[in-house]
Amino acid sequence: MSIVIIGGNERMERIYSDTCEKYGCTAKVYTKEKGALRSKIGSPDLLIVFTNTVSHGMRECAETEARRCNAVIARSHSSSLSALTSIMEIHCRCRMEA
């Protein structure tokens, strides 16, 4: 399962990726808009938006692309590890490895 995470804290990018890997998923994390986000998103299965730490323009662009490829969109006001874990528990079919 492929996941794109929009927003969050820069220092936690690696933690977000590692958490997704524990659930058997691959993740792309974009905490800041660097260039054309539209072309970088691709066609994920799940789009996670941390709404407290992302600009409105970046959120709109990501959600438009997610709707175009019929991806599930999960929003969380908090960008904590526990918020990500909760989203993964709900949406990821695979359970954590070990």
N, C-alpha and C positions, 0 to 999 in steps of 0.2 A: 504494500500500500504506500503510495507517495503522498507526502504531506508538505504543504507550504505554510510557514509561520510568518505572519506579518506583524511587526511591532515587537514589543518586549524590550529587554535591557541588553545593551551590547555585550556586557560582561557575561551574560548567561547564554550566548549563542551556542557555545559548545555543550553546555548542559542540556539545552533544548534538543540538540541533535542526538546526544547520547541517550536521552530519555526515549526519544522516538525509536532509536535502534533497539532498545530493550524490548520494545513492543513489536519488533520485526518490521519496522517501517523505515523508509528513507525520507529525510527531511531537508528542505531548503529553508534557511532562515534569513529574513530581510528585516533588520531593525531600523534601517534608514533607507531612504530612496536614493539609490546610486544609479543614475542613468535611467534607461527605459525599463521600468518594472514590468510593463505589459509583456515584453518579449522574454523576460526571465522566468516568469511564473510557469509557463508550460501548461500542462493539463493534469493537475493533481487530483487525487481522489478526495482529499480533505484540505480545506483552507481554514487555518486557525488565525483569528484576528484578535490581538490584544488591544482593545479599543482605547485604553487609557494612555497608551504610549505611542500612538500612531496618528499621523496627520489625516485629515478628512480626505484629501486628494489621493493619498496613497491607499486608504481603505476603499474608496470608491473604485479606483483602478483595479485593485485586486479582486474585489467582489464582482465587478463586471466580467473580468476574465474567468472567474470561477463559475459564474452562471453560464457563460458561453460554452464551457466544457462539462456542464452538469456536475460540478463538484459540490460536495456537502460543505456548508459554511458553518463554522462554530465560532461564536464570539465570547470573549471573556473580558471583563473590565480589569481584572487583575492579571498581571503578567508573571505570577509566581510559578514555581515548580509544581506546587500542589494544584494550581489551576490547570496547568498543562496535563498533569497526571489524571485529573478528573475527566478532562476531555478525551484523553486517550482511552480511559476505561470505558467510556460510553461508546466511542466511535470505532475503536480498533477491534477487529475480530480476533486477532491473535492476543493471547495473554503474555505477560512478561515472561521472559526466559529466566530460569533460575532465580 
